[in-house]
Amino acid sequence: DAQDRSGNPYDHRVHTLMERGVEFRVCAATLGARNVAKEDLLEGVSVVPSGVSEIARLQLKQGYAYLKP
């Protein structure tokens, strides 16, 4: 049920991106720190143990690059 500052829900945008092949992965540690249950996530979103470790794994083993604007 998350919304942007204008009150628009994110779920439609996330599902649109998923239909285009974008994968969404959420850090389990962050979920715990923010008291968010896995069951509250949108269908199709996967949970990884550590977001930082997932980024490192993707960079080292699959050739991804992390760019921060």
PQR file with spaces between the fields and no chain letter, atoms N, CA, C, O and H, PARSE charges and radii, in Angstrom:
ATOM       1  N    ASP     1       0.803   -1.205    0.000 -0.4000 1.5000
ATOM       2  CA   ASP     1       0.000    0.000    0.000 -0.0000 2.0000
ATOM       3  C    ASP     1       0.849    1.273    0.000  0.5500 1.7000
ATOM       4  O    ASP     1       0.335    2.360    0.266 -0.5500 1.4000
ATOM       5  N    ALA     2       2.146    1.142   -0.298 -0.4000 1.5000
ATOM       6  CA   ALA     2       3.021    2.317   -0.297 -0.0000 2.0000
ATOM       7  C    ALA     2       2.623    3.275   -1.414  0.5500 1.7000
ATOM       8  O    ALA     2       2.183    2.873   -2.491 -0.5500 1.4000
ATOM       9  H    ALA     2       2.563    0.259   -0.514  0.4000 1.0000
ATOM      10  N    GLN     3       2.796    4.558   -1.108 -0.4000 1.5000
ATOM      11  CA   GLN     3       2.439    5.605   -2.073 -0.0000 2.0000
ATOM      12  C    GLN     3       3.563    6.634   -2.162  0.5500 1.7000
ATOM      13  O    GLN     3       4.362    6.787   -1.238 -0.5500 1.4000
ATOM      14  H    GLN     3       3.153    4.884   -0.233  0.4000 1.0000
ATOM      15  N    ASP     4       3.605    7.338   -3.301 -0.4000 1.5000
ATOM      16  CA   ASP     4       4.570    8.423   -3.425 -0.0000 2.0000
ATOM      17  C    ASP     4       4.040    9.665   -2.710  0.5500 1.7000
ATOM      18  O    ASP     4       2.970    9.622   -2.104 -0.5500 1.4000
ATOM      19  H    ASP     4       2.955    7.213   -4.051  0.4000 1.0000
ATOM      20  N    ARG     5       4.771   10.750   -2.777 -0.4000 1.5000
ATOM      21  CA   ARG     5       4.388   11.970   -2.051 -0.0000 2.0000
ATOM      22  C    ARG     5       3.065   12.558   -2.528  0.5500 1.7000
ATOM      23  O    ARG     5       2.412   13.308   -1.801 -0.5500 1.4000
ATOM      24  H    ARG     5       5.641   10.785   -3.269  0.4000 1.0000
ATOM      25  N    SER     6       2.678   12.215   -3.747 -0.4000 1.5000
ATOM      26  CA   SER     6       1.410   12.720   -4.286 -0.0000 2.0000
ATOM      27  C    SER     6       0.237   11.804   -3.973  0.5500 1.7000
ATOM      28  O    SER     6      -0.898   12.091   -4.352 -0.5500 1.4000
ATOM      29  H    SER     6       3.209   11.607   -4.337  0.4000 1.0000
ATOM      30  N    GLY     7       0.512   10.697   -3.279 -0.4000 1.5000
ATOM      31  CA   GLY     7      -0.546    9.764   -2.931 -0.0000 2.0000
ATOM      32  C    GLY     7      -0.813    8.701   -3.987  0.5500 1.7000
ATOM      33  O    GLY     7      -1.794    7.964   -3.889 -0.5500 1.4000
ATOM      34  H    GLY     7       1.434   10.464   -2.971  0.4000 1.0000
ATOM      35  N    ASN     8       0.048    8.615   -4.993 -0.4000 1.5000
ATOM      36  CA   ASN     8      -0.115    7.600   -6.039 -0.0000 2.0000
ATOM      37  C    ASN     8       0.526    6.295   -5.585  0.5500 1.7000
ATOM      38  O    ASN     8       1.680    6.294   -5.155 -0.5500 1.4000
ATOM      39  H    ASN     8       0.846    9.213   -5.073  0.4000 1.0000
ATOM      40  N    PRO     9      -0.200    5.185   -5.671 -0.5600 1.5000
ATOM      41  CA   PRO     9       0.363    3.906   -5.241  0.2800 2.0000
ATOM      42  C    PRO     9       1.480    3.442   -6.182  0.5500 1.7000
ATOM      43  O    PRO     9       1.437    3.679   -7.389 -0.5500 1.4000
ATOM      44  N    TYR    10       2.471    2.781   -5.601 -0.4000 1.5000
ATOM      45  CA   TYR    10       3.591    2.258   -6.378 -0.0000 2.0000
ATOM      46  C    TYR    10       3.262    0.941   -7.079  0.5500 1.7000
ATOM      47  O    TYR    10       3.894    0.607   -8.081 -0.5500 1.4000
ATOM      48  H    TYR    10       2.505    2.588   -4.620  0.4000 1.0000
ATOM      49  N    ASP    11       2.298    0.199   -6.578 -0.4000 1.5000
ATOM      50  CA   ASP    11       2.097   -1.163   -7.071 -0.0000 2.0000
ATOM      51  C    ASP    11       1.867   -1.244   -8.573  0.5500 1.7000
ATOM      52  O    ASP    11       2.381   -2.161   -9.214 -0.5500 1.4000
ATOM      53  H    ASP    11       1.785    0.471   -5.764  0.4000 1.0000
ATOM      54  N    HIS    12       1.119   -0.327   -9.150 -0.4000 1.5000
ATOM      55  CA   HIS    12       0.859   -0.380  -10.588 -0.0000 2.0000
ATOM      56  C    HIS    12       2.164   -0.213  -11.369  0.5500 1.7000
ATOM      57  O    HIS    12       2.414   -0.934  -12.335 -0.5500 1.4000
ATOM      58  H    HIS    12       0.701    0.417   -8.629  0.4000 1.0000
ATOM      59  N    ARG    13       2.986    0.737  -10.944 -0.4000 1.5000
ATOM      60  CA   ARG    13       4.265    0.960  -11.625 -0.0000 2.0000
ATOM      61  C    ARG    13       5.191   -0.240  -11.492  0.5500 1.7000
ATOM      62  O    ARG    13       5.883   -0.606  -12.443 -0.5500 1.4000
ATOM      63  H    ARG    13       2.782    1.322  -10.159  0.4000 1.0000
ATOM      64  N    VAL    14       5.203   -0.845  -10.324 -0.4000 1.5000
ATOM      65  CA   VAL    14       6.053   -2.021  -10.105 -0.0000 2.0000
ATOM      66  C    VAL    14       5.598   -3.163  -10.999  0.5500 1.7000
ATOM      67  O    VAL    14       6.428   -3.810  -11.637 -0.5500 1.4000
ATOM      68  H    VAL    14       4.642   -0.548   -9.552  0.4000 1.0000
ATOM      69  N    HIS    15       4.301   -3.422  -11.056 -0.4000 1.5000
ATOM      70  CA   HIS    15       3.791   -4.507  -11.896 -0.0000 2.0000
ATOM      71  C    HIS    15       4.072   -4.241  -13.374  0.5500 1.7000
ATOM      72  O    HIS    15       4.375   -5.171  -14.121 -0.5500 1.4000
ATOM      73  H    HIS    15       3.627   -2.896  -10.537  0.4000 1.0000
ATOM      74  N    THR    16       3.974   -2.995  -13.799 -0.4000 1.5000
ATOM      75  CA   THR    16       4.279   -2.647  -15.193 -0.0000 2.0000
ATOM      76  C    THR    16       5.737   -2.961  -15.506  0.5500 1.7000
ATOM      77  O    THR    16       6.041   -3.511  -16.564 -0.5500 1.4000
ATOM      78  H    THR    16       3.727   -2.239  -13.193  0.4000 1.0000
ATOM      79  N    LEU    17       6.631   -2.616  -14.600 -0.4000 1.5000
ATOM      80  CA   LEU    17       8.049   -2.915  -14.806 -0.0000 2.0000
ATOM      81  C    LEU    17       8.310   -4.418  -14.778  0.5500 1.7000
ATOM      82  O    LEU    17       9.135   -4.911  -15.547 -0.5500 1.4000
ATOM      83  H    LEU    17       6.384   -2.169  -13.740  0.4000 1.0000
ATOM      84  N    MET    18       7.625   -5.150  -13.908 -0.4000 1.5000
ATOM      85  CA   MET    18       7.775   -6.605  -13.870 -0.0000 2.0000
ATOM      86  C    MET    18       7.364   -7.233  -15.201  0.5500 1.7000
ATOM      87  O    MET    18       8.002   -8.171  -15.680 -0.5500 1.4000
ATOM      88  H    MET    18       6.955   -4.749  -13.283  0.4000 1.0000
ATOM      89  N    GLU    19       6.301   -6.709  -15.785 -0.4000 1.5000
ATOM      90  CA   GLU    19       5.856   -7.219  -17.086 -0.0000 2.0000
ATOM      91  C    GLU    19       6.912   -7.002  -18.168  0.5500 1.7000
ATOM      92  O    GLU    19       6.934   -7.709  -19.175 -0.5500 1.4000
ATOM      93  H    GLU    19       5.783   -5.947  -15.395  0.4000 1.0000
ATOM      94  N    ARG    20       7.776   -6.030  -17.954 -0.4000 1.5000
ATOM      95  CA   ARG    20       8.855   -5.735  -18.901 -0.0000 2.0000
ATOM      96  C    ARG    20      10.144   -6.485  -18.563  0.5500 1.7000
ATOM      97  O    ARG    20      11.166   -6.303  -19.224 -0.5500 1.4000
ATOM      98  H    ARG    20       7.758   -5.456  -17.136  0.4000 1.0000
ATOM      99  N    GLY    21      10.089   -7.327  -17.531 -0.4000 1.5000
ATOM     100  CA   GLY    21      11.240   -8.151  -17.191 -0.0000 2.0000
ATOM     101  C    GLY    21      12.089   -7.654  -16.034  0.5500 1.7000
ATOM     102  O    GLY    21      13.113   -8.261  -15.722 -0.5500 1.4000
ATOM     103  H    GLY    21       9.258   -7.475  -16.994  0.4000 1.0000
ATOM     104  N    VAL    22      11.689   -6.570  -15.394 -0.4000 1.5000
ATOM     105  CA   VAL    22      12.447   -6.064  -14.248 -0.0000 2.0000
ATOM     106  C    VAL    22      12.172   -6.946  -13.041  0.5500 1.7000
ATOM     107  O    VAL    22      11.026   -7.300  -12.766 -0.5500 1.4000
ATOM     108  H    VAL    22      10.857   -6.078  -15.647  0.4000 1.0000
ATOM     109  N    GLU    23      13.227   -7.298  -12.327 -0.4000 1.5000
ATOM     110  CA   GLU    23      13.097   -8.092  -11.110 -0.0000 2.0000
ATOM     111  C    GLU    23      13.277   -7.188   -9.899  0.5500 1.7000
ATOM     112  O    GLU    23      14.144   -6.314   -9.899 -0.5500 1.4000
ATOM     113  H    GLU    23      14.159   -7.011  -12.550  0.4000 1.0000
ATOM     114  N    PHE    24      12.471   -7.392   -8.875 -0.4000 1.5000
ATOM     115  CA   PHE    24      12.562   -6.622   -7.646 -0.0000 2.0000
ATOM     116  C    PHE    24      12.985   -7.552   -6.523  0.5500 1.7000
ATOM     117  O    PHE    24      12.356   -8.582   -6.281 -0.5500 1.4000
ATOM     118  H    PHE    24      11.767   -8.102   -8.875  0.4000 1.0000
ATOM     119  N    ARG    25      14.057   -7.179   -5.841 -0.4000 1.5000
ATOM     120  CA   ARG    25      14.583   -7.955   -4.722 -0.0000 2.0000
ATOM     121  C    ARG    25      14.685   -7.036   -3.511  0.5500 1.7000
ATOM     122  O    ARG    25      15.151   -5.901   -3.614 -0.5500 1.4000
ATOM     123  H    ARG    25      14.568   -6.342   -6.037  0.4000 1.0000
ATOM     124  N    VAL    26      14.250   -7.536   -2.381 -0.4000 1.5000
ATOM     125  CA   VAL    26      14.209   -6.739   -1.157 -0.0000 2.0000
ATOM     126  C    VAL    26      15.125   -7.374   -0.116  0.5500 1.7000
ATOM     127  O    VAL    26      15.171   -8.595    0.029 -0.5500 1.4000
ATOM     128  H    VAL    26      13.872   -8.457   -2.297  0.4000 1.0000
ATOM     129  N    CYS    27      15.844   -6.533    0.596 -0.4000 1.5000
ATOM     130  CA   CYS    27      16.761   -6.969    1.642 -0.0000 2.0000
ATOM     131  C    CYS    27      15.982   -7.433    2.879  0.5500 1.7000
ATOM     132  O    CYS    27      15.180   -6.683    3.435 -0.5500 1.4000
ATOM     133  H    CYS    27      15.806   -5.541    0.478  0.4000 1.0000
ATOM     134  N    ALA    28      16.229   -8.674    3.299 -0.4000 1.5000
ATOM     135  CA   ALA    28      15.542   -9.215    4.477 -0.0000 2.0000
ATOM     136  C    ALA    28      15.894   -8.433    5.739  0.5500 1.7000
ATOM     137  O    ALA    28      15.045   -8.247    6.612 -0.5500 1.4000
ATOM     138  H    ALA    28      16.881   -9.283    2.848  0.4000 1.0000
ATOM     139  N    ALA    29      17.141   -7.977    5.839 -0.4000 1.5000
ATOM     140  CA   ALA    29      17.546   -7.212    7.020 -0.0000 2.0000
ATOM     141  C    ALA    29      16.773   -5.895    7.096  0.5500 1.7000
ATOM     142  O    ALA    29      16.364   -5.476    8.179 -0.5500 1.4000
ATOM     143  H    ALA    29      17.830   -8.128    5.131  0.4000 1.0000
ATOM     144  N    THR    30      16.576   -5.248    5.962 -0.4000 1.5000
ATOM     145  CA   THR    30      15.823   -3.995    5.949 -0.0000 2.0000
ATOM     146  C    THR    30      14.363   -4.237    6.301  0.5500 1.7000
ATOM     147  O    THR    30      13.758   -3.449    7.029 -0.5500 1.4000
ATOM     148  H    THR    30      16.909   -5.589    5.082  0.4000 1.0000
ATOM     149  N    LEU    31      13.796   -5.318    5.789 -0.4000 1.5000
ATOM     150  CA   LEU    31      12.409   -5.646    6.150 -0.0000 2.0000
ATOM     151  C    LEU    31      12.280   -5.780    7.664  0.5500 1.7000
ATOM     152  O    LEU    31      11.341   -5.259    8.266 -0.5500 1.4000
ATOM     153  H    LEU    31      14.287   -5.958    5.197  0.4000 1.0000
ATOM     154  N    GLY    32      13.230   -6.483    8.268 -0.4000 1.5000
ATOM     155  CA   GLY    32      13.192   -6.674    9.713 -0.0000 2.0000
ATOM     156  C    GLY    32      13.345   -5.362   10.469  0.5500 1.7000
ATOM     157  O    GLY    32      12.639   -5.113   11.446 -0.5500 1.4000
ATOM     158  H    GLY    32      13.993   -6.907    7.778  0.4000 1.0000
ATOM     159  N    ALA    33      14.273   -4.523   10.010 -0.4000 1.5000
ATOM     160  CA   ALA    33      14.515   -3.240   10.687 -0.0000 2.0000
ATOM     161  C    ALA    33      13.318   -2.309   10.589  0.5500 1.7000
ATOM     162  O    ALA    33      13.096   -1.477   11.469 -0.5500 1.4000
ATOM     163  H    ALA    33      14.846   -4.725    9.216  0.4000 1.0000
ATOM     164  N    ARG    34      12.546   -2.450    9.512 -0.4000 1.5000
ATOM     165  CA   ARG    34      11.385   -1.577    9.310 -0.0000 2.0000
ATOM     166  C    ARG    34      10.069   -2.253    9.700  0.5500 1.7000
ATOM     167  O    ARG    34       8.989   -1.705    9.480 -0.5500 1.4000
ATOM     168  H    ARG    34      12.726   -3.125    8.797  0.4000 1.0000
ATOM     169  N    ASN    35      10.174   -3.440   10.278 -0.4000 1.5000
ATOM     170  CA   ASN    35       8.997   -4.200   10.720 -0.0000 2.0000
ATOM     171  C    ASN    35       7.994   -4.422    9.595  0.5500 1.7000
ATOM     172  O    ASN    35       6.790   -4.241    9.780 -0.5500 1.4000
ATOM     173  H    ASN    35      11.051   -3.885   10.457  0.4000 1.0000
ATOM     174  N    VAL    36       8.497   -4.814    8.433 -0.4000 1.5000
ATOM     175  CA   VAL    36       7.650   -5.129    7.283 -0.0000 2.0000
ATOM     176  C    VAL    36       7.668   -6.642    7.089  0.5500 1.7000
ATOM     177  O    VAL    36       8.738   -7.243    6.993 -0.5500 1.4000
ATOM     178  H    VAL    36       9.474   -4.960    8.283  0.4000 1.0000
ATOM     179  N    ALA    37       6.502   -7.251    7.031 -0.4000 1.5000
ATOM     180  CA   ALA    37       6.404   -8.694    6.839 -0.0000 2.0000
ATOM     181  C    ALA    37       6.557   -9.040    5.357  0.5500 1.7000
ATOM     182  O    ALA    37       6.110   -8.294    4.485 -0.5500 1.4000
ATOM     183  H    ALA    37       5.633   -6.763    7.109  0.4000 1.0000
ATOM     184  N    LYS    38       7.187  -10.169    5.088 -0.4000 1.5000
ATOM     185  CA   LYS    38       7.333  -10.621    3.699 -0.0000 2.0000
ATOM     186  C    LYS    38       5.975  -10.735    3.012  0.5500 1.7000
ATOM     187  O    LYS    38       5.853  -10.509    1.808 -0.5500 1.4000
ATOM     188  H    LYS    38       7.550  -10.775    5.796  0.4000 1.0000
ATOM     189  N    GLU    39       4.971  -11.086    3.787 -0.4000 1.5000
ATOM     190  CA   GLU    39       3.620  -11.241    3.242 -0.0000 2.0000
ATOM     191  C    GLU    39       3.033   -9.910    2.760  0.5500 1.7000
ATOM     192  O    GLU    39       2.069   -9.898    1.994 -0.5500 1.4000
ATOM     193  H    GLU    39       5.070  -11.270    4.765  0.4000 1.0000
ATOM     194  N    ASP    40       3.606   -8.804    3.202 -0.4000 1.5000
ATOM     195  CA   ASP    40       3.118   -7.483    2.798 -0.0000 2.0000
ATOM     196  C    ASP    40       3.685   -7.020    1.456  0.5500 1.7000
ATOM     197  O    ASP    40       3.245   -6.012    0.904 -0.5500 1.4000
ATOM     198  H    ASP    40       4.389   -8.814    3.824  0.4000 1.0000
ATOM     199  N    LEU    41       4.658   -7.760    0.941 -0.4000 1.5000
ATOM     200  CA   LEU    41       5.269   -7.379   -0.333 -0.0000 2.0000
ATOM     201  C    LEU    41       4.363   -7.754   -1.498  0.5500 1.7000
ATOM     202  O    LEU    41       3.517   -8.642   -1.391 -0.5500 1.4000
ATOM     203  H    LEU    41       5.016   -8.579    1.390  0.4000 1.0000
ATOM     204  N    LEU    42       4.558   -7.061   -2.602 -0.4000 1.5000
ATOM     205  CA   LEU    42       3.799   -7.390   -3.813 -0.0000 2.0000
ATOM     206  C    LEU    42       4.186   -8.773   -4.313  0.5500 1.7000
ATOM     207  O    LEU    42       5.326   -9.208   -4.150 -0.5500 1.4000
ATOM     208  H    LEU    42       5.245   -6.340   -2.689  0.4000 1.0000
ATOM     209  N    GLU    43       3.240   -9.450   -4.916 -0.4000 1.5000
ATOM     210  CA   GLU    43       3.514  -10.752   -5.500 -0.0000 2.0000
ATOM     211  C    GLU    43       4.587  -10.600   -6.576  0.5500 1.7000
ATOM     212  O    GLU    43       4.524   -9.690   -7.403 -0.5500 1.4000
ATOM     213  H    GLU    43       2.314   -9.096   -5.049  0.4000 1.0000
ATOM     214  N    GLY    44       5.564  -11.492   -6.557 -0.4000 1.5000
ATOM     215  CA   GLY    44       6.625  -11.447   -7.547 -0.0000 2.0000
ATOM     216  C    GLY    44       7.902  -10.796   -7.057  0.5500 1.7000
ATOM     217  O    GLY    44       8.944  -10.907   -7.703 -0.5500 1.4000
ATOM     218  H    GLY    44       5.615  -12.231   -5.886  0.4000 1.0000
ATOM     219  N    VAL    45       7.831  -10.113   -5.913 -0.4000 1.5000
ATOM     220  CA   VAL    45       9.020   -9.505   -5.324 -0.0000 2.0000
ATOM     221  C    VAL    45       9.714  -10.580   -4.499  0.5500 1.7000
ATOM     222  O    VAL    45       9.076  -11.255   -3.690 -0.5500 1.4000
ATOM     223  H    VAL    45       6.984  -10.023   -5.389  0.4000 1.0000
ATOM     224  N    SER    46      11.029  -10.742   -4.704 -0.4000 1.5000
ATOM     225  CA   SER    46      11.751  -11.754   -3.940 -0.0000 2.0000
ATOM     226  C    SER    46      12.562  -11.103   -2.828  0.5500 1.7000
ATOM     227  O    SER    46      12.924   -9.929   -2.906 -0.5500 1.4000
ATOM     228  H    SER    46      11.546  -10.194   -5.361  0.4000 1.0000
ATOM     229  N    VAL    47      12.837  -11.883   -1.802 -0.4000 1.5000
ATOM     230  CA   VAL    47      13.584  -11.405   -0.647 -0.0000 2.0000
ATOM     231  C    VAL    47      14.963  -12.061   -0.667  0.5500 1.7000
ATOM     232  O    VAL    47      15.082  -13.275   -0.830 -0.5500 1.4000
ATOM     233  H    VAL    47      12.543  -12.837   -1.740  0.4000 1.0000
ATOM     234  N    VAL    48      16.000  -11.242   -0.498 -0.4000 1.5000
ATOM     235  CA   VAL    48      17.374  -11.737   -0.406 -0.0000 2.0000
ATOM     236  C    VAL    48      17.878  -11.459    1.005  0.5500 1.7000
ATOM     237  O    VAL    48      17.423  -10.512    1.647 -0.5500 1.4000
ATOM     238  H    VAL    48      15.903  -10.256   -0.366  0.4000 1.0000
ATOM     239  N    PRO    49      18.813  -12.273    1.495 -0.5600 1.5000
ATOM     240  CA   PRO    49      19.286  -12.071    2.863  0.2800 2.0000
ATOM     241  C    PRO    49      19.896  -10.691    3.106  0.5500 1.7000
ATOM     242  O    PRO    49      19.678  -10.084    4.154 -0.5500 1.4000
ATOM     243  N    SER    50      20.658  -10.205    2.135 -0.4000 1.5000
ATOM     244  CA   SER    50      21.344   -8.925    2.283 -0.0000 2.0000
ATOM     245  C    SER    50      21.367   -8.207    0.940  0.5500 1.7000
ATOM     246  O    SER    50      21.836   -8.757   -0.057 -0.5500 1.4000
ATOM     247  H    SER    50      20.836  -10.699    1.284  0.4000 1.0000
ATOM     248  N    GLY    51      20.865   -6.987    0.916 -0.4000 1.5000
ATOM     249  CA   GLY    51      20.864   -6.219   -0.328 -0.0000 2.0000
ATOM     250  C    GLY    51      22.268   -5.925   -0.823  0.5500 1.7000
ATOM     251  O    GLY    51      22.535   -6.012   -2.021 -0.5500 1.4000
ATOM     252  H    GLY    51      20.485   -6.540    1.726  0.4000 1.0000
ATOM     253  N    VAL    52      23.179   -5.573    0.097 -0.4000 1.5000
ATOM     254  CA   VAL    52      24.563   -5.270   -0.272 -0.0000 2.0000
ATOM     255  C    VAL    52      25.236   -6.509   -0.853  0.5500 1.7000
ATOM     256  O    VAL    52      25.938   -6.422   -1.861 -0.5500 1.4000
ATOM     257  H    VAL    52      22.963   -5.503    1.071  0.4000 1.0000
ATOM     258  N    SER    53      25.026   -7.655   -0.223 -0.4000 1.5000
ATOM     259  CA   SER    53      25.612   -8.897   -0.734 -0.0000 2.0000
ATOM     260  C    SER    53      25.030   -9.263   -2.100  0.5500 1.7000
ATOM     261  O    SER    53      25.740   -9.782   -2.961 -0.5500 1.4000
ATOM     262  H    SER    53      24.456   -7.725    0.596  0.4000 1.0000
ATOM     263  N    GLU    54      23.758   -8.997   -2.294 -0.4000 1.5000
ATOM     264  CA   GLU    54      23.122   -9.295   -3.582 -0.0000 2.0000
ATOM     265  C    GLU    54      23.717   -8.431   -4.683  0.5500 1.7000
ATOM     266  O    GLU    54      23.962   -8.914   -5.788 -0.5500 1.4000
ATOM     267  H    GLU    54      23.181   -8.576   -1.594  0.4000 1.0000
ATOM     268  N    ILE    55      23.952   -7.150   -4.388 -0.4000 1.5000
ATOM     269  CA   ILE    55      24.574   -6.265   -5.379 -0.0000 2.0000
ATOM     270  C    ILE    55      25.979   -6.772   -5.712  0.5500 1.7000
ATOM     271  O    ILE    55      26.351   -6.835   -6.884 -0.5500 1.4000
ATOM     272  H    ILE    55      23.753   -6.757   -3.490  0.4000 1.0000
ATOM     273  N    ALA    56      26.754   -7.130   -4.698 -0.4000 1.5000
ATOM     274  CA   ALA    56      28.107   -7.640   -4.925 -0.0000 2.0000
ATOM     275  C    ALA    56      28.073   -8.914   -5.752  0.5500 1.7000
ATOM     276  O    ALA    56      28.878   -9.081   -6.668 -0.5500 1.4000
ATOM     277  H    ALA    56      26.452   -7.078   -3.746  0.4000 1.0000
ATOM     278  N    ARG    57      27.146   -9.818   -5.436 -0.4000 1.5000
ATOM     279  CA   ARG    57      27.032  -11.077   -6.184 -0.0000 2.0000
ATOM     280  C    ARG    57      26.718  -10.812   -7.647  0.5500 1.7000
ATOM     281  O    ARG    57      27.324  -11.412   -8.534 -0.5500 1.4000
ATOM     282  H    ARG    57      26.492   -9.682   -4.691  0.4000 1.0000
ATOM     283  N    LEU    58      25.784   -9.926   -7.897 -0.4000 1.5000
ATOM     284  CA   LEU    58      25.417   -9.606   -9.281 -0.0000 2.0000
ATOM     285  C    LEU    58      26.588   -8.978  -10.035  0.5500 1.7000
ATOM     286  O    LEU    58      26.785   -9.258  -11.218 -0.5500 1.4000
ATOM     287  H    LEU    58      25.292   -9.438   -7.176  0.4000 1.0000
ATOM     288  N    GLN    59      27.355   -8.142   -9.366 -0.4000 1.5000
ATOM     289  CA   GLN    59      28.495   -7.509  -10.016 -0.0000 2.0000
ATOM     290  C    GLN    59      29.600   -8.518  -10.320  0.5500 1.7000
ATOM     291  O    GLN    59      30.138   -8.537  -11.427 -0.5500 1.4000
ATOM     292  H    GLN    59      27.195   -7.914   -8.406  0.4000 1.0000
ATOM     293  N    LEU    60      29.933   -9.343   -9.357 -0.4000 1.5000
ATOM     294  CA   LEU    60      31.059  -10.254   -9.495 -0.0000 2.0000
ATOM     295  C    LEU    60      30.765  -11.478  -10.354  0.5500 1.7000
ATOM     296  O    LEU    60      31.630  -11.940  -11.098 -0.5500 1.4000
ATOM     297  H    LEU    60      29.496   -9.328   -8.458  0.4000 1.0000
ATOM     298  N    LYS    61      29.559  -11.998  -10.255 -0.4000 1.5000
ATOM     299  CA   LYS    61      29.257  -13.264  -10.917 -0.0000 2.0000
ATOM     300  C    LYS    61      28.411  -13.135  -12.171  0.5500 1.7000
ATOM     301  O    LYS    61      28.373  -14.060  -12.982 -0.5500 1.4000
ATOM     302  H    LYS    61      28.856  -11.622   -9.650  0.4000 1.0000
ATOM     303  N    GLN    62      27.725  -11.998  -12.349 -0.4000 1.5000
ATOM     304  CA   GLN    62      26.833  -11.889  -13.491 -0.0000 2.0000
ATOM     305  C    GLN    62      27.092  -10.656  -14.340  0.5500 1.7000
ATOM     306  O    GLN    62      26.351  -10.389  -15.287 -0.5500 1.4000
ATOM     307  H    GLN    62      27.756  -11.247  -11.690  0.4000 1.0000
ATOM     308  N    GLY    63      28.134   -9.900  -14.014 -0.4000 1.5000
ATOM     309  CA   GLY    63      28.520   -8.785  -14.853 -0.0000 2.0000
ATOM     310  C    GLY    63      27.683   -7.519  -14.733  0.5500 1.7000
ATOM     311  O    GLY    63      27.756   -6.649  -15.602 -0.5500 1.4000
ATOM     312  H    GLY    63      28.736  -10.116  -13.245  0.4000 1.0000
ATOM     313  N    TYR    64      26.903   -7.403  -13.688 -0.4000 1.5000
ATOM     314  CA   TYR    64      26.100   -6.198  -13.485 -0.0000 2.0000
ATOM     315  C    TYR    64      26.976   -5.060  -12.995  0.5500 1.7000
ATOM     316  O    TYR    64      28.075   -5.287  -12.490 -0.5500 1.4000
ATOM     317  H    TYR    64      26.844   -8.109  -12.983  0.4000 1.0000
ATOM     318  N    ALA    65      26.491   -3.838  -13.143 -0.4000 1.5000
ATOM     319  CA   ALA    65      27.174   -2.680  -12.596 -0.0000 2.0000
ATOM     320  C    ALA    65      26.159   -1.877  -11.785  0.5500 1.7000
ATOM     321  O    ALA    65      25.003   -1.726  -12.180 -0.5500 1.4000
ATOM     322  H    ALA    65      25.598   -3.654  -13.553  0.4000 1.0000
ATOM     323  N    TYR    66      26.620   -1.367  -10.640 -0.4000 1.5000
ATOM     324  CA   TYR    66      25.762   -0.554   -9.778 -0.0000 2.0000
ATOM     325  C    TYR    66      26.072    0.902  -10.054  0.5500 1.7000
ATOM     326  O    TYR    66      27.201    1.352   -9.858 -0.5500 1.4000
ATOM     327  H    TYR    66      27.560   -1.490  -10.320  0.4000 1.0000
ATOM     328  N    LEU    67      25.080    1.634  -10.505 -0.4000 1.5000
ATOM     329  CA   LEU    67      25.238    3.054  -10.785 -0.0000 2.0000
ATOM     330  C    LEU    67      24.322    3.842   -9.860  0.5500 1.7000
ATOM     331  O    LEU    67      23.130    3.554   -9.758 -0.5500 1.4000
ATOM     332  H    LEU    67      24.162    1.269  -10.664  0.4000 1.0000
ATOM     333  N    LYS    68      24.879    4.820   -9.198 -0.4000 1.5000
ATOM     334  CA   LYS    68      24.084    5.652   -8.309 -0.0000 2.0000
ATOM     335  C    LYS    68      24.083    7.080   -8.849  0.5500 1.7000
ATOM     336  O    LYS    68      25.139    7.705   -8.949 -0.5500 1.4000
ATOM     337  H    LYS    68      25.848    5.054   -9.281  0.4000 1.0000
ATOM     338  N    PRO    69      22.904    7.599   -9.196 -0.5600 1.5000
ATOM     339  CA   PRO    69      22.865    8.952   -9.757  0.2800 2.0000
ATOM     340  C    PRO    69      23.275   10.011   -8.758  0.5500 1.7000
ATOM     341  O    PRO    69      23.290   11.197   -9.087 -0.5500 1.4000
